[in-house]
Amino acid sequence: PAAAVVLVVTALLVVGIKQSANTNTVLVAIKTVVLIMFVALGAAYVRRDNLVPFIPPNTGEFGHFGWSGVFRGAAVMFFAYIGFDAVSTAAQEARNPQRDMPIGILASLAICTVLYIAVAVVLIGIVPYQRLNVADPIAVGIDATGLTWFSPLVKISAIFGLFSTMLVQLLGQTRIFYTMSRDGLLPSLFGRVHPRFQTPYLSTLLTGLVVAGVAGFVPLDTLSQLVSIGSLFAFVLVCVGVVVLRRTAPDVPRPFRAPWVPWVPVLGALACIVQMVSLPLSTWERLIIWMMLGLVVYFLYGRRR
């Protein structure tokens, strides 16, 4: 089913950005309303004793509760936040990217952070955390309240949420390949645009096929950790890049400037590194292998172009 859904999303992205954006807007609106309803309705069922201790003591093993568990948990679920950088990859389709990109990234990040925290606090207030290590924790929370009429809405909303996330991530990845192709770092086929739909269709189809295969055959916990460490590493490079470019290219026009440089990017890089260190060693091994493959492509093809 995961592979089939990825192929459906791929087809939607080939058809066009406008159709994809409209679909995503509807899906995001539905899941946001459901999450707000969950917080509002579930608050009445919160038990304070479920929130004490707020950070359960460490079991003696790194990453199993305690502060090390907080950092590992943040690193493992970091993939939930990578949709925000996907906003920047759609800059070529924005009408006024200088204005729209900062507003889109910062506003969505602020709204979702507040919503994530509210949902998490209400959820562990309803159900003890020991019962929430499941694939559908919010559904477990709703079932514990006895609000049987709301349970189907939550489960359908979760499916919509996953669909919209796939839509954004596949859109972002294909646009990254498109730009890399235009810069000469990847073959020209990644930059070919469909004559009717005006989308990078070959890049979208290739990406969709690879992602569908991975979704169908790679365990979810392994996949989520690999996605998180790759995203964290990319964010470290972005933070470092801001500092470097401020020194090497100080006169380049910047419609939006990151404040308090170098402190903000340095703290951002450190926060990402701490989360990366919290991930298991096997995830680091996969990152290194993936990096080596990327370097092979760069030195055999992209560097000369």
Protein Blocks (a to p, Z undefined) as FASTA:
>chain_A
ZZmmmmmmmmmmmnomklmmmmmmmmmmmmmmmmmmmmmmmmmmpcfklmpcfbdcdehi
ghigpjklmmmmmmmmmmmmmmmmmmmmmmmmpmblmlmmmmmmmmmmmmmmmmmmmmmm
mmmmmpcfklmmcfblmlmmmmmnopamlmmmmmmmmmmmmmmmmmmmmmmmmmmmmmmm
mnopacfklmpccfklopafklmmmmmmmmmmmmmmgcfklmmmmmmmmmmmmmmmmmmm
mmmmmmmmmmbccfbacehiaklmmmmmmmmmmmmmmpcfklmmmmmmmmmmmmmmmmmm
mmmZZ
